[in-house]
């Protein structure tokens, strides 16, 4: 569930929602097959798009009040940083950027 970001109108949210849904559909077409299900790829692309446009997205493990505009409560302190997962290590070895909040490896577009 994605919610409008701080200072975003309903009209802006709906416009961004349509754009991000379209991007999600395009991602499914570009990356048919593979280890990640089509629904998961769509969801990840949609949430990344909406976050980039300044809207609130869910965060696994919950950090209530988090939104992309910076109006957030600080995350709880951790005793030690979490261990690097094998998926994260594989992602970084292959040149990707690990998006921990979404548990997703993103590869930069070629220039």
Chimera marker file (.cmm) of the C-alpha trace (Angstrom):
<marker_set name="trace">
<marker id="1" x="0.000" y="0.000" z="0.000" r="1" g="1" b="0" radius="0.5"/>
<marker id="2" x="1.437" y="3.357" z="-1.031" r="1" g="1" b="0" radius="0.5"/>
<marker id="3" x="0.147" y="6.613" z="0.434" r="1" g="1" b="0" radius="0.5"/>
<marker id="4" x="0.513" y="10.192" z="-0.820" r="1" g="1" b="0" radius="0.5"/>
<marker id="5" x="3.691" y="11.911" z="0.327" r="1" g="1" b="0" radius="0.5"/>
<marker id="6" x="3.722" y="15.038" z="2.463" r="1" g="1" b="0" radius="0.5"/>
<marker id="7" x="2.400" y="17.981" z="0.472" r="1" g="1" b="0" radius="0.5"/>
<marker id="8" x="1.213" y="15.803" z="-2.449" r="1" g="1" b="0" radius="0.5"/>
<marker id="9" x="-2.289" y="16.378" z="-3.771" r="1" g="1" b="0" radius="0.5"/>
<marker id="10" x="-4.641" y="13.536" z="-4.641" r="1" g="1" b="0" radius="0.5"/>
<marker id="11" x="-4.347" y="14.560" z="-8.301" r="1" g="1" b="0" radius="0.5"/>
<marker id="12" x="-0.536" y="14.329" z="-8.164" r="1" g="1" b="0" radius="0.5"/>
<marker id="13" x="-0.750" y="10.956" z="-6.401" r="1" g="1" b="0" radius="0.5"/>
<marker id="14" x="-3.103" y="9.614" z="-9.074" r="1" g="1" b="0" radius="0.5"/>
<marker id="15" x="-0.859" y="10.890" z="-11.892" r="1" g="1" b="0" radius="0.5"/>
<marker id="16" x="2.230" y="9.343" z="-10.290" r="1" g="1" b="0" radius="0.5"/>
<marker id="17" x="0.317" y="6.122" z="-9.588" r="1" g="1" b="0" radius="0.5"/>
<marker id="18" x="-0.583" y="5.769" z="-13.275" r="1" g="1" b="0" radius="0.5"/>
<marker id="19" x="2.992" y="6.445" z="-14.366" r="1" g="1" b="0" radius="0.5"/>
<marker id="20" x="4.413" y="3.942" z="-11.871" r="1" g="1" b="0" radius="0.5"/>
<marker id="21" x="1.861" y="1.264" z="-12.786" r="1" g="1" b="0" radius="0.5"/>
<marker id="22" x="2.925" y="1.661" z="-16.406" r="1" g="1" b="0" radius="0.5"/>
<marker id="23" x="6.585" y="1.323" z="-15.402" r="1" g="1" b="0" radius="0.5"/>
<marker id="24" x="5.755" y="-1.839" z="-13.442" r="1" g="1" b="0" radius="0.5"/>
<marker id="25" x="4.104" y="-3.342" z="-16.511" r="1" g="1" b="0" radius="0.5"/>
<marker id="26" x="7.086" y="-2.448" z="-18.675" r="1" g="1" b="0" radius="0.5"/>
<marker id="27" x="9.439" y="-4.098" z="-16.174" r="1" g="1" b="0" radius="0.5"/>
<marker id="28" x="7.489" y="-7.359" z="-16.430" r="1" g="1" b="0" radius="0.5"/>
<marker id="29" x="7.748" y="-7.268" z="-20.231" r="1" g="1" b="0" radius="0.5"/>
<marker id="30" x="11.503" y="-6.539" z="-20.159" r="1" g="1" b="0" radius="0.5"/>
<marker id="31" x="12.384" y="-9.246" z="-17.648" r="1" g="1" b="0" radius="0.5"/>
<marker id="32" x="10.220" y="-12.245" z="-18.534" r="1" g="1" b="0" radius="0.5"/>
<marker id="33" x="11.344" y="-15.412" z="-16.798" r="1" g="1" b="0" radius="0.5"/>
<marker id="34" x="14.062" y="-15.317" z="-14.205" r="1" g="1" b="0" radius="0.5"/>
<marker id="35" x="14.061" y="-16.189" z="-10.540" r="1" g="1" b="0" radius="0.5"/>
<marker id="36" x="11.810" y="-13.357" z="-9.329" r="1" g="1" b="0" radius="0.5"/>
<marker id="37" x="8.082" y="-13.677" z="-10.004" r="1" g="1" b="0" radius="0.5"/>
<marker id="38" x="6.400" y="-11.190" z="-12.319" r="1" g="1" b="0" radius="0.5"/>
<marker id="39" x="4.236" y="-9.882" z="-9.461" r="1" g="1" b="0" radius="0.5"/>
<marker id="40" x="7.271" y="-9.295" z="-7.237" r="1" g="1" b="0" radius="0.5"/>
<marker id="41" x="9.119" y="-7.454" z="-10.051" r="1" g="1" b="0" radius="0.5"/>
<marker id="42" x="6.039" y="-5.318" z="-10.691" r="1" g="1" b="0" radius="0.5"/>
<marker id="43" x="5.628" y="-4.510" z="-6.985" r="1" g="1" b="0" radius="0.5"/>
<marker id="44" x="9.303" y="-3.606" z="-6.543" r="1" g="1" b="0" radius="0.5"/>
<marker id="45" x="9.338" y="-1.363" z="-9.617" r="1" g="1" b="0" radius="0.5"/>
<marker id="46" x="6.071" y="0.320" z="-8.608" r="1" g="1" b="0" radius="0.5"/>
<marker id="47" x="7.215" y="0.996" z="-5.030" r="1" g="1" b="0" radius="0.5"/>
<marker id="48" x="10.612" y="2.313" z="-6.129" r="1" g="1" b="0" radius="0.5"/>
<marker id="49" x="8.913" y="4.625" z="-8.615" r="1" g="1" b="0" radius="0.5"/>
<marker id="50" x="6.404" y="5.962" z="-6.086" r="1" g="1" b="0" radius="0.5"/>
<marker id="51" x="9.142" y="6.436" z="-3.470" r="1" g="1" b="0" radius="0.5"/>
<marker id="52" x="11.258" y="8.345" z="-5.982" r="1" g="1" b="0" radius="0.5"/>
<marker id="53" x="8.271" y="10.633" z="-6.612" r="1" g="1" b="0" radius="0.5"/>
<marker id="54" x="8.041" y="11.419" z="-2.886" r="1" g="1" b="0" radius="0.5"/>
<marker id="55" x="5.226" y="9.133" z="-1.733" r="1" g="1" b="0" radius="0.5"/>
<marker id="56" x="5.078" y="6.932" z="1.360" r="1" g="1" b="0" radius="0.5"/>
<marker id="57" x="5.875" y="3.257" z="0.807" r="1" g="1" b="0" radius="0.5"/>
<marker id="58" x="5.688" y="0.306" z="3.204" r="1" g="1" b="0" radius="0.5"/>
<marker id="59" x="8.950" y="-0.785" z="4.782" r="1" g="1" b="0" radius="0.5"/>
<marker id="60" x="9.378" y="-4.420" z="5.879" r="1" g="1" b="0" radius="0.5"/>
<marker id="61" x="10.061" y="-4.588" z="9.593" r="1" g="1" b="0" radius="0.5"/>
<marker id="62" x="8.120" y="-1.375" z="9.979" r="1" g="1" b="0" radius="0.5"/>
<marker id="63" x="9.398" y="2.073" z="10.694" r="1" g="1" b="0" radius="0.5"/>
<marker id="64" x="6.152" y="3.887" z="11.439" r="1" g="1" b="0" radius="0.5"/>
<marker id="65" x="5.896" y="7.384" z="10.087" r="1" g="1" b="0" radius="0.5"/>
<marker id="66" x="8.537" y="6.912" z="7.384" r="1" g="1" b="0" radius="0.5"/>
<marker id="67" x="8.037" y="8.832" z="4.185" r="1" g="1" b="0" radius="0.5"/>
<marker id="68" x="10.230" y="9.956" z="1.309" r="1" g="1" b="0" radius="0.5"/>
<marker id="69" x="9.948" y="13.643" z="2.181" r="1" g="1" b="0" radius="0.5"/>
<marker id="70" x="12.225" y="13.288" z="5.197" r="1" g="1" b="0" radius="0.5"/>
<marker id="71" x="9.425" y="13.798" z="7.725" r="1" g="1" b="0" radius="0.5"/>
<marker id="72" x="10.224" y="10.707" z="9.687" r="1" g="1" b="0" radius="0.5"/>
<marker id="73" x="10.946" y="9.418" z="13.122" r="1" g="1" b="0" radius="0.5"/>
<marker id="74" x="14.453" y="7.982" z="13.440" r="1" g="1" b="0" radius="0.5"/>
<marker id="75" x="14.766" y="4.215" z="13.196" r="1" g="1" b="0" radius="0.5"/>
<marker id="76" x="15.369" y="2.333" z="16.434" r="1" g="1" b="0" radius="0.5"/>
<marker id="77" x="19.019" y="1.865" z="17.390" r="1" g="1" b="0" radius="0.5"/>
<marker id="78" x="20.559" y="-1.481" z="16.545" r="1" g="1" b="0" radius="0.5"/>
<marker id="79" x="23.158" y="-3.293" z="18.618" r="1" g="1" b="0" radius="0.5"/>
<marker id="80" x="25.128" y="-4.395" z="15.556" r="1" g="1" b="0" radius="0.5"/>
<marker id="81" x="24.692" y="-3.907" z="11.827" r="1" g="1" b="0" radius="0.5"/>
<marker id="82" x="22.912" y="-6.787" z="10.119" r="1" g="1" b="0" radius="0.5"/>
<marker id="83" x="25.066" y="-9.334" z="8.332" r="1" g="1" b="0" radius="0.5"/>
<marker id="84" x="25.343" y="-9.006" z="4.568" r="1" g="1" b="0" radius="0.5"/>
<marker id="85" x="23.008" y="-11.530" z="2.963" r="1" g="1" b="0" radius="0.5"/>
<marker id="86" x="24.257" y="-13.780" z="0.190" r="1" g="1" b="0" radius="0.5"/>
<marker id="87" x="21.734" y="-12.126" z="-2.139" r="1" g="1" b="0" radius="0.5"/>
<marker id="88" x="23.216" y="-8.726" z="-1.308" r="1" g="1" b="0" radius="0.5"/>
<marker id="89" x="26.763" y="-9.997" z="-1.813" r="1" g="1" b="0" radius="0.5"/>
<marker id="90" x="25.810" y="-11.572" z="-5.168" r="1" g="1" b="0" radius="0.5"/>
<marker id="91" x="24.121" y="-8.324" z="-6.206" r="1" g="1" b="0" radius="0.5"/>
<marker id="92" x="27.121" y="-6.170" z="-5.389" r="1" g="1" b="0" radius="0.5"/>
<marker id="93" x="29.592" y="-8.613" z="-7.004" r="1" g="1" b="0" radius="0.5"/>
<marker id="94" x="27.622" y="-8.424" z="-10.251" r="1" g="1" b="0" radius="0.5"/>
<marker id="95" x="27.630" y="-4.598" z="-10.281" r="1" g="1" b="0" radius="0.5"/>
<marker id="96" x="24.158" y="-4.033" z="-8.840" r="1" g="1" b="0" radius="0.5"/>
<marker id="97" x="23.002" y="-1.746" z="-6.044" r="1" g="1" b="0" radius="0.5"/>
<marker id="98" x="21.287" y="-3.518" z="-3.134" r="1" g="1" b="0" radius="0.5"/>
<marker id="99" x="18.004" y="-1.892" z="-2.019" r="1" g="1" b="0" radius="0.5"/>
<marker id="100" x="17.692" y="-3.329" z="1.486" r="1" g="1" b="0" radius="0.5"/>
<marker id="101" x="14.298" y="-1.746" z="2.223" r="1" g="1" b="0" radius="0.5"/>
<marker id="102" x="12.800" y="-3.698" z="-0.675" r="1" g="1" b="0" radius="0.5"/>
<marker id="103" x="15.157" y="-6.700" z="-0.541" r="1" g="1" b="0" radius="0.5"/>
<marker id="104" x="15.947" y="-6.054" z="-4.212" r="1" g="1" b="0" radius="0.5"/>
<marker id="105" x="19.005" y="-5.753" z="-6.472" r="1" g="1" b="0" radius="0.5"/>
<marker id="106" x="18.877" y="-2.873" z="-8.926" r="1" g="1" b="0" radius="0.5"/>
<marker id="107" x="21.181" y="-2.560" z="-11.910" r="1" g="1" b="0" radius="0.5"/>
<marker id="108" x="21.994" y="0.889" z="-13.308" r="1" g="1" b="0" radius="0.5"/>
<marker id="109" x="20.774" y="1.545" z="-16.829" r="1" g="1" b="0" radius="0.5"/>
<marker id="110" x="23.566" y="1.490" z="-19.423" r="1" g="1" b="0" radius="0.5"/>
<marker id="111" x="24.483" y="4.911" z="-20.750" r="1" g="1" b="0" radius="0.5"/>
<link id1="1" id2="2" r="1" g="1" b="0" radius="0.2"/>
<link id1="2" id2="3" r="1" g="1" b="0" radius="0.2"/>
<link id1="3" id2="4" r="1" g="1" b="0" radius="0.2"/>
<link id1="4" id2="5" r="1" g="1" b="0" radius="0.2"/>
<link id1="5" id2="6" r="1" g="1" b="0" radius="0.2"/>
<link id1="6" id2="7" r="1" g="1" b="0" radius="0.2"/>
<link id1="7" id2="8" r="1" g="1" b="0" radius="0.2"/>
<link id1="8" id2="9" r="1" g="1" b="0" radius="0.2"/>
<link id1="9" id2="10" r="1" g="1" b="0" radius="0.2"/>
<link id1="10" id2="11" r="1" g="1" b="0" radius="0.2"/>
<link id1="11" id2="12" r="1" g="1" b="0" radius="0.2"/>
<link id1="12" id2="13" r="1" g="1" b="0" radius="0.2"/>
<link id1="13" id2="14" r="1" g="1" b="0" radius="0.2"/>
<link id1="14" id2="15" r="1" g="1" b="0" radius="0.2"/>
<link id1="15" id2="16" r="1" g="1" b="0" radius="0.2"/>
<link id1="16" id2="17" r="1" g="1" b="0" radius="0.2"/>
<link id1="17" id2="18" r="1" g="1" b="0" radius="0.2"/>
<link id1="18" id2="19" r="1" g="1" b="0" radius="0.2"/>
<link id1="19" id2="20" r="1" g="1" b="0" radius="0.2"/>
<link id1="20" id2="21" r="1" g="1" b="0" radius="0.2"/>
<link id1="21" id2="22" r="1" g="1" b="0" radius="0.2"/>
<link id1="22" id2="23" r="1" g="1" b="0" radius="0.2"/>
<link id1="23" id2="24" r="1" g="1" b="0" radius="0.2"/>
<link id1="24" id2="25" r="1" g="1" b="0" radius="0.2"/>
<link id1="25" id2="26" r="1" g="1" b="0" radius="0.2"/>
<link id1="26" id2="27" r="1" g="1" b="0" radius="0.2"/>
<link id1="27" id2="28" r="1" g="1" b="0" radius="0.2"/>
<link id1="28" id2="29" r="1" g="1" b="0" radius="0.2"/>
<link id1="29" id2="30" r="1" g="1" b="0" radius="0.2"/>
<link id1="30" id2="31" r="1" g="1" b="0" radius="0.2"/>
<link id1="31" id2="32" r="1" g="1" b="0" radius="0.2"/>
<link id1="32" id2="33" r="1" g="1" b="0" radius="0.2"/>
<link id1="33" id2="34" r="1" g="1" b="0" radius="0.2"/>
<link id1="34" id2="35" r="1" g="1" b="0" radius="0.2"/>
<link id1="35" id2="36" r="1" g="1" b="0" radius="0.2"/>
<link id1="36" id2="37" r="1" g="1" b="0" radius="0.2"/>
<link id1="37" id2="38" r="1" g="1" b="0" radius="0.2"/>
<link id1="38" id2="39" r="1" g="1" b="0" radius="0.2"/>
<link id1="39" id2="40" r="1" g="1" b="0" radius="0.2"/>
<link id1="40" id2="41" r="1" g="1" b="0" radius="0.2"/>
<link id1="41" id2="42" r="1" g="1" b="0" radius="0.2"/>
<link id1="42" id2="43" r="1" g="1" b="0" radius="0.2"/>
<link id1="43" id2="44" r="1" g="1" b="0" radius="0.2"/>
<link id1="44" id2="45" r="1" g="1" b="0" radius="0.2"/>
<link id1="45" id2="46" r="1" g="1" b="0" radius="0.2"/>
<link id1="46" id2="47" r="1" g="1" b="0" radius="0.2"/>
<link id1="47" id2="48" r="1" g="1" b="0" radius="0.2"/>
<link id1="48" id2="49" r="1" g="1" b="0" radius="0.2"/>
<link id1="49" id2="50" r="1" g="1" b="0" radius="0.2"/>
<link id1="50" id2="51" r="1" g="1" b="0" radius="0.2"/>
<link id1="51" id2="52" r="1" g="1" b="0" radius="0.2"/>
<link id1="52" id2="53" r="1" g="1" b="0" radius="0.2"/>
<link id1="53" id2="54" r="1" g="1" b="0" radius="0.2"/>
<link id1="54" id2="55" r="1" g="1" b="0" radius="0.2"/>
<link id1="55" id2="56" r="1" g="1" b="0" radius="0.2"/>
<link id1="56" id2="57" r="1" g="1" b="0" radius="0.2"/>
<link id1="57" id2="58" r="1" g="1" b="0" radius="0.2"/>
<link id1="58" id2="59" r="1" g="1" b="0" radius="0.2"/>
<link id1="59" id2="60" r="1" g="1" b="0" radius="0.2"/>
<link id1="60" id2="61" r="1" g="1" b="0" radius="0.2"/>
<link id1="61" id2="62" r="1" g="1" b="0" radius="0.2"/>
<link id1="62" id2="63" r="1" g="1" b="0" radius="0.2"/>
<link id1="63" id2="64" r="1" g="1" b="0" radius="0.2"/>
<link id1="64" id2="65" r="1" g="1" b="0" radius="0.2"/>
<link id1="65" id2="66" r="1" g="1" b="0" radius="0.2"/>
<link id1="66" id2="67" r="1" g="1" b="0" radius="0.2"/>
<link id1="67" id2="68" r="1" g="1" b="0" radius="0.2"/>
<link id1="68" id2="69" r="1" g="1" b="0" radius="0.2"/>
<link id1="69" id2="70" r="1" g="1" b="0" radius="0.2"/>
<link id1="70" id2="71" r="1" g="1" b="0" radius="0.2"/>
<link id1="71" id2="72" r="1" g="1" b="0" radius="0.2"/>
<link id1="72" id2="73" r="1" g="1" b="0" radius="0.2"/>
<link id1="73" id2="74" r="1" g="1" b="0" radius="0.2"/>
<link id1="74" id2="75" r="1" g="1" b="0" radius="0.2"/>
<link id1="75" id2="76" r="1" g="1" b="0" radius="0.2"/>
<link id1="76" id2="77" r="1" g="1" b="0" radius="0.2"/>
<link id1="77" id2="78" r="1" g="1" b="0" radius="0.2"/>
<link id1="78" id2="79" r="1" g="1" b="0" radius="0.2"/>
<link id1="79" id2="80" r="1" g="1" b="0" radius="0.2"/>
<link id1="80" id2="81" r="1" g="1" b="0" radius="0.2"/>
<link id1="81" id2="82" r="1" g="1" b="0" radius="0.2"/>
<link id1="82" id2="83" r="1" g="1" b="0" radius="0.2"/>
<link id1="83" id2="84" r="1" g="1" b="0" radius="0.2"/>
<link id1="84" id2="85" r="1" g="1" b="0" radius="0.2"/>
<link id1="85" id2="86" r="1" g="1" b="0" radius="0.2"/>
<link id1="86" id2="87" r="1" g="1" b="0" radius="0.2"/>
<link id1="87" id2="88" r="1" g="1" b="0" radius="0.2"/>
<link id1="88" id2="89" r="1" g="1" b="0" radius="0.2"/>
<link id1="89" id2="90" r="1" g="1" b="0" radius="0.2"/>
<link id1="90" id2="91" r="1" g="1" b="0" radius="0.2"/>
<link id1="91" id2="92" r="1" g="1" b="0" radius="0.2"/>
<link id1="92" id2="93" r="1" g="1" b="0" radius="0.2"/>
<link id1="93" id2="94" r="1" g="1" b="0" radius="0.2"/>
<link id1="94" id2="95" r="1" g="1" b="0" radius="0.2"/>
<link id1="95" id2="96" r="1" g="1" b="0" radius="0.2"/>
<link id1="96" id2="97" r="1" g="1" b="0" radius="0.2"/>
<link id1="97" id2="98" r="1" g="1" b="0" radius="0.2"/>
<link id1="98" id2="99" r="1" g="1" b="0" radius="0.2"/>
<link id1="99" id2="100" r="1" g="1" b="0" radius="0.2"/>
<link id1="100" id2="101" r="1" g="1" b="0" radius="0.2"/>
<link id1="101" id2="102" r="1" g="1" b="0" radius="0.2"/>
<link id1="102" id2="103" r="1" g="1" b="0" radius="0.2"/>
<link id1="103" id2="104" r="1" g="1" b="0" radius="0.2"/>
<link id1="104" id2="105" r="1" g="1" b="0" radius="0.2"/>
<link id1="105" id2="106" r="1" g="1" b="0" radius="0.2"/>
<link id1="106" id2="107" r="1" g="1" b="0" radius="0.2"/>
<link id1="107" id2="108" r="1" g="1" b="0" radius="0.2"/>
<link id1="108" id2="109" r="1" g="1" b="0" radius="0.2"/>
<link id1="109" id2="110" r="1" g="1" b="0" radius="0.2"/>
<link id1="110" id2="111" r="1" g="1" b="0" radius="0.2"/>
</marker_set>
